[in-house]
């Protein structure tokens, strides 16, 4: 008979088998075979519903598949026909539908009875062009490729994230050490008032001393952050630092000092971080007992309150009074975060609570300073080579300034950009190759599940390569290695120039992110001398005149160059020492910078000796002294001119934005639209797109080919949303319901028409009944589904429920996607 092949993509496949049985044949059976593939796509369980014989219905069960892959369905009494409907749970596989055959094979048995066996072979008639092993191998390679890309992303991002955390921790190291020294000095002062013995300390009442001994040493920490999330990270680092020094540290949030539960909430939270076991009642005496029993009286108890301005004033005041009464038994030291000014406690706490505090001010670094550390570590000094385009840098700067001004959100945006780069760029694994410092050999793409030919084709099809390297005919692995090496070299020298410019201008409160945005601009005045994809550095003679004509333009780069000419000797010496560190990998500039440092040191020594001998000189030698001073000024102007010419040469030769280099797509993220959608997003538009493209989410193959047709298999909310597109600003509820009902019942109407047509052409007697009729949903169930879908659209903000004036109409709130 004819063979029909159909792919089953759903996790549940429905198999229907029909068998004409003969009278008197008691040993009839249906035998199903399935061949086990390499991926193990063999059904393991079959649940059979019911068996209908001439109007009578009887249920039976079936065993699992045999090791040979065969399933035997036992038969009952003889009948004219048998309809089997079974639901088989299996992985995606190929089903072959074979036309019914009139021939039967009769096999005699020992009892004289014959049996007829029908065999449905699901794998014997596979098309010749289908190779299951090749398909499985391709799927396995794709999974391996995705896994390796994920591992490469984790390696690159973990390197970047750890570097950022280290530099932020080092930035706070000085203030953390200062706080620790103050904590130790405060603890020594408390202990000097006298240490109670174990019996006194465990008594449920405080020790009576003078008023001075009841003051709590309090550190007011000015965080200078815009968003509270940065404060949480800072105080967590402070907690870990103090713990490493032996202090007992507990963190309390402003939520613990709420007016709903009183002071018991904050006290219970405090005890929970020190005292082990269940706490039936929260009492400060339990903390005193713990402090003596655990032999912890050699170290202070530090209590960190992240934001005291958000605490309830009365609860915080009561907590301070309680601690001050027990401060000799429990040497507690408060550290309270202040977001605005150090005068905030006067505006929050009453005077009697302020008298119990012995405060000292600490100030963390400002938010712009932290951002400079993050940008310098992530883009200018990092070793992973991952970077962003000019448009992406401008968007991230605007997002930080206008949307969410926190370092944590900026780092999160950077992580999202890195993840999107690894998901969209097939050659992103080369970043892992850069990270491992293996640039002396061609990237081994087979490690990441990508063939060498495929890697070369993807690399040489990049727009930046094709724009200027069409003259290269031999495209091999060595050519790719050449291009990647040049890309890494130019990116490294670009970062060197940016660091030198930032060192020259950072004294004027300039942000490194602003300077980086200007340096990344591929259409900027300094980048116009570089051709896109150029692998040859521009000559000095061809660009010097053009460069000097741009010096009058406004910009941070020109501003930095002008400032180098105006620096005094001492500041110029500091700048040259910083340049000496940054230019180590560029020998031609490093030697000139060292020469400038030596000349400035000599000039400084001569100036100091002249100043020392100025008083001892007679009037006859003052004229000679003026000549020496004029000579020193002249030498300083010469040094300024040399430094200005040096930075001039740096910019002209190496200020090449990454987007002007061939193969920059490998390490540069440029999909700013995707990043914007991930960070800001349009929730209503995203919901509408998901309702229309639901088949991509639920992976439904039949709905993906529907076009503009509304199928009853669609989700109810998608059906309702599609039907609402046919209306204007308002939707009539009754018409909407009738349309929804017609769609839901359409599959049953089609089923009935098909059955009536088959009955007209069927030669079988009329008394035969079909058992595959689908139960028609009731009116109540349709109404329930309709109401549920409307509520879902209301929750997502797409429709507004009816009001009293027009109870039969809903208002649409979103139009189009």
N, C-alpha and C positions, 0 to 999 in steps of 0.2 A: 504494500500500500504506500501511500504518500507519507513523506516524513516532513514534519514542521518543527523548526527549532525556535525556542523562545527563551530569552534571558530573564531570569527571576532575580530582581535586585532587592526585594524586601526580605526582611528577616523571617517572615512567615510565608510559606508557600502553601497554597491550597491545591490539593491533588484530587481529581475526581475520576473514578473508574467505573465503567458500566460493563456488565457481563450478562449475556444471554445463557441461561441454564436450560439443560434438557431434563425431561421427566425421568425420574428414577435414578438420577446420578447423585448419589449421596456423598461422593468424595471429591466434589468439585473444589477447586481452590484457585486463588489468584496469587501469583508469585511475582514479586517486585525485586528487581536486581539493581544494585547501585555499586559502581566501581569506586573504591577509595582512592582519592588523589593524594598528591604529596602534601597538600595543605589540609588534608583531613576533612574534606567536605562530604562526609557520609552521615545521613540521618541516624540518630540514635534512639529515637522514640517516635511512636506513631499512635495517636489517639483516635480511635474509630468511634463515630457517633452512634449510628443505628443501622439496622438492616431491615429492609421492607420486603415482604414476600406476599404479593397478591393482596395487599390491603392490611395484612397483619404486620405488626411491628414488634421486633424483639431485639434487645441490645446484647452485645457481646464484646469481649475485650480481645486485644491482640498482644502477643508477646513482642519483645524488642527484636531488632535485626540480629540475625545469626552472624557468626564470624565471617561467613562467606558473603555476607551482604544481601541475603535473601530474607524476605518476609512472607510467611505463609498465613493466609487468612482462612480459618476453618469455616466450613459451610454447615448449614443446618439441613432442613428437609428440602426436598426438591421444590422447584418453583419455576414459573415461566420466565421470570426476570429477577435481577438483583441490582440494586443501586447502592453503591458504597460511596460515602462522603467522608473523607478523612482530612485531618489537619496535621501537617508534618512540620515540625520546627527544625529548621536546618539553616546552614549558611548559604550564601548565594551560589547557585550552580545552574547547569544547563539542563532543560527538560526537553525531551523529544516526544512529540505526540504522534503516535503511529495509528494509522487508520485501522478500523476493525476488519479482521480477516474472517472469511467464512470457513476456512479450513481449520480443522482441529486435529490434534494428534491423540489417538486413542492408545492407551497403555493398559494392558491387561494386568490384573493383580492375581494374587494367589487365591482369593476368594471368588474369582469369577467376575467380579465387578470391574467395570472400566471407569476410568477417570479422564477428564480432559483438563489439560494444563494450558493456561494462557500466560505467556511470559512478556512482560513489558521491560525491555532493555533500555536503560536510560543513557548508556554510554557507548553502545555498540555501533551506532550510526552517526558518530560525530563527523562534522564536515572535515574534509581533507586539509583545509587551510587553517584549522584550529589546532594549535599546539599548546596544551595546558601547561607543559613544563616551561615554555617560553613566557607565557603570561605570568606564571608564578615567579619566575626569575625576575621579570621586569618589576613586578610589585615588590619583591624583596629588595631589589636595588633601590627603588624609590623610597621605601621605608628606611633603608640604611642611609641613604643620602640625606633624608630629613633628620634622622637622629644625629648624624655627624655634624650637620649644620647647627643643630641645637647645642651640641657639645662645644662647637667652635664659638657660638654666641656666649655660652656660659663662661668659657675661658676668657674671652675678650672683655666681657662686662665685669666679671669678678676682678680682673686686673685693674680696670678703671675704677670700680667702686672702692676697692681696698685702698687705692692710691688717694682717692678723695677723702675717705674716712681718716686716713693717716695724716693728711695735711690739715684737716680741720682739728684733729686731736692735737697736733703740734701747735696749731695757732692758739689753742686754749691752754697749752701746757703751762705757760707763765702764770696766768691768772689762777689756774688750778693749784699750782704750787704755793702761790700767795695765800689762797684760801686755806690750804692745809696747815701752813705755818700759823695762821691766825687761830685756827681750830685748836691746835696744840697749846698755844699761849693761853687761850681762853680756858682750856681744860686745866692747865696748871694753876690758873687763878682761882678756879672753883675749888680745886683740891686744897688750896692753901687755907680756905676757911675751915677746914677740918673734915675728916672722913668718918662718917658714923660706922660703928661696928655692925656686925650682922644682926644683933638683936634690935638695935635702934632702926636699922634700915628696913627691917621687915615689919615694923609696927605700922598699923593702918592710919597713921597720922604723920604730918610733916615735922621736920626738926625746926625748932624755934631759934632763929638767929636775928641779926640786925637787918635793916632794910637793904643794905648794900648786897648782902649775900643772896637776896631774892631776885636780883636782876638776872635776866637771861641774855647771854651774849648772842646777838642777832646780826647776821650778815645780810645786808640789802644788796641784792645782785641786780644791776641794771642790764637787762638782756639786750635791749636795743634791736629787737626783732619786730617785724611787722606782723607775722603770723605766729600763732601760738605753737604750731607744730615744731618750729625750730627750737622753741624753748624746751620742749619735751626731750628732744635729742640732746641738747646741751646739758640739761640736768641729769640725764641718764649717764652721760660721759663723766660728769662730776661725781655721781654716785659711785661708779666703778673706780674712779681714781682714789676717792677717799677710802673705799673698801680695801683697795690694794695697799693702803698705808695703815691698815689695822683698825679703822674707825667702824663703829656700828652705825649704819646709815639706813634711813627709812624715807620713802617718798610719799608725800601726801598731796593729792590734787585738790583743786578748788571744789570739786564735787563732794568731797568728804566733809567740807564745811558748809553744808546746806542747812537751811533753817527748818527743813522737814523733820529730820531725825535728831537734831540737837548735837551736843558735843560727844555723845556716845558713839556716833558713826566714825568720827575721826580717831577717837581713842581706840575703838575696836580695830580699825585699819592699822593703827600704829602697833598694837599688840600682836596683830596677826603676822607682822613682818619680823617679829623678834621671838615671841613665845610660841612654842610648838604645842600642838594639841587643840582640842575644841575649847572655845571660849563661851561659857554660859553667860557670864557677866563681865563687862568691861570696867576695870578699875585700875587707877594709876598705881595702886600698891602692888599689883601683879607685876608691873614693869620694874618696880624697885626690888622685888623679890628675885625676879629673873636676873637683874644686874648683879646681885650679890651671890646667888647660887651658882651661876655659870662662871664665876671667877673672871668676869669681864670688866672689873673696876679699874683696869689699867688703861682703858681706851674710852674716849668720849662717845656719847650718843648724839648723832647728827640727824636732825629732822629737816628735810627739804620740802618746802611748800612752793609749788611751781609758779603760782600766780596769786599773790595775796590780794590783789585788787578785785579779783572775781569771787573771793570768799565772802560769806556772810559775816558782817562786822561783829555782831553780837556773839556768834559761835566762836570766831577766831579770838575775840577778847576773853571769853571764858576759858578757852584752851590755854591762852598765855598765862592767865591767873593761876590755873591749875599747875602748869609746869613750873612757874616761879616758886610755888609753895614746896615743890618736891625737888628743886634743882640741886640741893645738897645730897640727896639720896640717889637721884638719877641726874648726873651732870649732862643735861640736854643742852644742845646748841642749835639755834634756829638759823636756817638759810632760806630767805624768802625772795622769790623772784618778783621784780618790779618792771612793768612794761613801759611806763611813762617817765616819771621822775622819782628821785629819791625822797621827795616830799610826799609821796603817795600815802605812807602810813599815817601822816597827820590828818589826811582827808578821810581815812577809812576807820581808824581805831579811835576810841575815846581816850581822854587824857590819862585816866587811871591805868589803862593798858600800856600806854606809851611810857609811863614811868617805870614799868617793869622791864623795859628793853634797854640793853646797852648795845647800840647799833654801830655798824661800820659799813662803809660803802665799798662795793666792788663793781667794776664795769667791764663787761665783755666787749669783744671787738664788734664793730658796727656791721650791719648787713652788707654794705658795699665791699668792705674789706674781705668778708667771707666769700662773697661772690667772685672777687678777684682770685682768691685761692682756688676756688672750684674751677673756674674757667682756665686758669693757668695749668692746673693739673690735668683737666680733661682734654684740652685741645692743644696746648702749647708744649707741655712737658711729658705727655704720656707716651708710652712705648707701643701701644696697640695700633697706632696709625689711624684709628677711626676718627673721622671728622665729619663736618656738616658743610653744606653749601652756603652761599651768601644769603639766599632767600630764607633758608631754614634758620640761620643765625639771627637774622632780623626778626623773624617771627618769634623765636624763643626770647629775644630781648624784650619785644613788645609784650609778650605773654607774662614775663616776669615783672615788668614795670606796671602794666595796666590790669592784668587779670589776677595773678596770684603771686605776690611778692615774697616768696619764701625760698630758701635754699633747697629745702626738701622737695618742693614742687619742681624746681628747675632740674634737680637730679633725676626725679621721676620722668620728666619730659625727655631728658637725655637717654634714659634707659628705654623708653618707648621708641625713640628714634633709632636706637641701636637694634632693637628687636625687629622693627619694621624693615630695616636695611637687610638684616639676615633673612627675612622672610621673602623679600622681593628681589634680591640680587643673587643670581645663581653662583657667582664667583666670590661670594662673601667669605668663603673659607680661606681665601688668600690672606685675610686679616689675621687669622690664626697662624698662618705661615710667617707673616711679618712678626707676630708676637714671639714665636719660637726662634727668631733670628736665623732663619734658614735661607737667606736671600742669595746664597752662593750656589744654589741648585734650583732646577725647575720645580715648581710646586707639584707634589705627588697627588694628583687629583683622584687616583684610584682609591686612596685611603678614605676619601669622602664619598665614595660610590659614584664617581663621575669619570668617564673615560678620558684619556688624554686628548683624543681627537675632538670630543665634545667640548672640553675646556678651551682648546685653541680656537675652535669655531666661535664660541661665546665671547672670548676675549677680543678676537679680531673683528667681530661684528659690532663692537661698541661704537657709538657715534663719535666719541673723542678720538678713537684710533682711525676710523675710516675718513675723518675729515682732513687729515694731513699726512697720513702714511700710506696713501694709495700707491706710491712709487715703489714700495717694498714688495717684491714678488715672492721672496722666500719667507713664508710664515711658518716658523718652527718653534720648538720649545725655547731655543736660545734667543729667538727674537722676542718672545714673551718675557723671558728673564731679563733681557736688556731693558725693555720698557718698564717693567716693575722696579728694577734697580734705579732707573732714572727718576721714576715717580717718587720713590722713597727718598732719594737724595734731594730733589727739589722741595719736597714737603718738609724735610728736615731743615734745610737752609731757610725756607720761609719762616719756620717757627723761630729760628735764630734771630732773624731780622725783627720779627714782632716783639720778641723779648727785649732786644736792645732798644727799640723805640719806646717800649713801655717803661723801661728803666729811666729813660730820659724825660718822660712826661708824667710819671705817676705822682710826682710831688705837687701837681696842680689839680688833684682830685679828679683825675680822668679814670674812667672805668676801662678795664682791659677788654670787656665784651664789646664796648663801642669801638675801640681800636681794632679789634678782630673783625668786626663787621665791615669796617672800611678796607682792611687789608684783604678780605675775602672777595671783594667785589670784582668780578671778571670784566666789568665794563668801566671800572674806575680809571682815573688818569694815569696811575702808575702801572696798571695791568695792560694798558693798550699797546705797550711795546712788545708784549709776549703774544705770539700766535697760539691759537687753540691747538693743543696737542704738540706744540713745539718741543723738540728734544735738544735744541741748540740754544745756548744762552745768548742774549743780545749783546752786541758789541758796544763798547763804551762810547766810541766816536759817533755811532749812528743815532744814539739816543740821548746824548748829553745835552744837545741844544734843545731838543724837545722836552727833556726833563726840567731844565732850568726855566723854560717858559711856563711851566706849571707851578713854579714855586710860589707864585702870588695867589694861587688858589687856596681857599679855606679848607681846612681839614686837619685831623689829628696828626697825620703823618707829617705834613708841612709844619705844623706847630711844634712837633718834636724836633725836627731838623733845625728850626730857628732857635729853639731854646738851647740847643747844644752850643751855639755860637755865643750865647749870653751868660753862660754859667761862670761863676767865680772859680778860683783855682781849687779850693778845697772840695766844692761840689763836683767839679769836673774830675778830680782824682777819684772820688767815690764812684762816679759813673764809669770811669775807665776800668776800675777794679771789677765792677759788675760785668762789664763787657768782656773782660778777660776770662771770666768763667763761662760765658755763653758762647764764645767763639772758639772753644777748644777744638772742635771738630772741623774748623775751617782755617787751615794753617795760614793762608795769605792774609786774612784779617787778624788772626791771633798775634802774629809777629808785629804788625803795626800797632795793635793795641798795647802790647807789652812795651814797645818803644815809647809810646805816649805816657804810659805809667811811670817809666823810669825818668823821663824828662820832667814830669810834674813833681815827682818826688825830689828831684834835684832842685827844681825851682822852689819847692816848699822849704827845703833845708837852707837855701840861700836867703830866702825871705826871713826865716826865723833868726839866722845869724845876723842879718842886717838890723833887725828890730832890737836884738840884744845889745848890739854895739852902738845903737843910735845915741844913747845918752852919753857914752864915753867919748864920742867924736867931738873934736874942736870945731870952731867956726870956720877954720881954714879948709876943713874937709867936708863941709856940708854940701858944697857944690858937687864934689865927687859922689857923695851919697845920693844926691838927686839923680845923677847920671845912672848909678846902679839901679835905683828904683824904676827909672824910666826903661832901663833895659829889662827889668823883671816884668814890667807891664807889657813890653813888646813881646817877650817870650811867652807870656800868657795868651796874648792875642794869636800868636803863631800856633800854640797848642789848641786853642779853640777852633782855629781855621782847619787844622789837621783833623780834629775830631769831626768837624762838620763835613769835610770832604770824605772822610771815611764812611760816615753814615749815608752820605750821598751815594757813594759807590755801592754800599750794601743794598740800598733800595733799588738802584738801577739794575743791579745784576741779579738779585735773588728775591725781590718782592714779586714773586710769581704766584698768583692765587692757584689753589689746587684745581679749580675748574678749568684752568688754562693748560693743563698737563694731560697727555694721553693716558688712557686707562684709569682716569680719576674716578670713574663710576664704581670701581672695586672697593674703594675705601671712603667715598664721599656719599652721604645720604642727602637726597635732593627731593624726596616726596613730601613737600611741605603740606600739601592738601591732606594726606593721610595723617600726618602728625596733628594738624589742626582739628581734624575730625575726632581723633582719639582724645585730645586734651579738652577742647571746647565742645565740639559736637553739636548736632541738632537732633534732640531726642525725638521730637514729633516727626520729623522727616525720616529718621531711622525706623520708627515704628511703622510708618506707612510703607516704607520699602520692604520691611520684613513681612508685613501682611500680604504684599503683592508677590514677593519672591519666597514664600514659605516653603516651596518645594526644595529649595537649596538648603534649608535648615533641617527639614525632616527627611530629606533625601528620598523624595517620592519621584519615581521615574514616570508614572502615568500623568501626573499633574504638570510636569515640566514641559510636556508636549501639548498642553491644552490650548495654548494661544490665548484668545480672548473668551474662550468658552468657560462657563461656570460649571464645575463638576460637583456632584454631591459628595465626592470623597474629600473635598477641600475642608479645612477647619471652618467651624461655624463663624468665627470672627472674620476670617478672610472672605467668606461668602457674603456676610453682611456688609463689610467694607466695600466690596466690589459692587454690590447692588446699590449702595449709597451713592456711588459715582454717577448714577443715572438721574439723580435728583439735584435740585439746586441748593439754596441756602438752608431750606427746611425739608424734612422728609416726613411724609405721611406714614404713621405707624402701621395703619391697616394695610396700605399698599405694600409697605416694606415686608410685612409678615406674609402676605399672600405670595409675594415673589420668593421669599425664603422657603415657604412651604412647597411651592412648585418645584424648586430646585432639589429639595430633600426627597420628594416623592418621584422625581424624574427617573431614577434608577429602577424603581418598582414598576413604573408604567412601561418602561422599555422591556423589563423582564416579562411582564404579562403579555405584551404584544408578541414577543418572540415565542413564548410558550403557546399562544393561540395559533400562531402560524405553523408551529411544528406539529400541533395536534391535527391541523387540516391535512397535512401531507403524511402523517404517520399511519402505517398500515396496521398498527397494533390495535387491539380491541379498546373500546371506550372505557371499560371498567378499570383499565390500568391507571393508577394515580402516580403523579410525580411527587417526589419528596424534597426537591431542591427549591421549593418556593421560599422566598425570603419574607420574613414576617414584616408586615407593613407597620411603621411606627404609628403610635396613637397620636391623637390630637394634643393630648396633654404633654407628651414627651416633646413634640415639636415646639409647643409654646414654651416649655421649660428651656430648651436649647436656644430659642429666640431671645428670651429674657436674659439668659446668661451671656450671650454674645453682645447684647446691648450694654450690659453692665461692664463688660471688658472694654468696649469701645469708649465708654464714659470714663473709666479709670485711666485709660491711656490718653485722655484729653482730646479725643476726636469728635465726640458728640456731646451735646448738653441735653439733659433730660427735660421732658415737657413741663410747662408751668400751668398755672391754674387757668390762664386765659385761653390757651390753646393746648388742651391736654392730649390731643391726637397728633401732635407734630413735635419732632425733635429738630434741634438746630445743629447743623454741621459746623465744626470749628476748624477744620483743616481741609484744604483743597489742593489736590495734586501732591506730588512728591518730589 
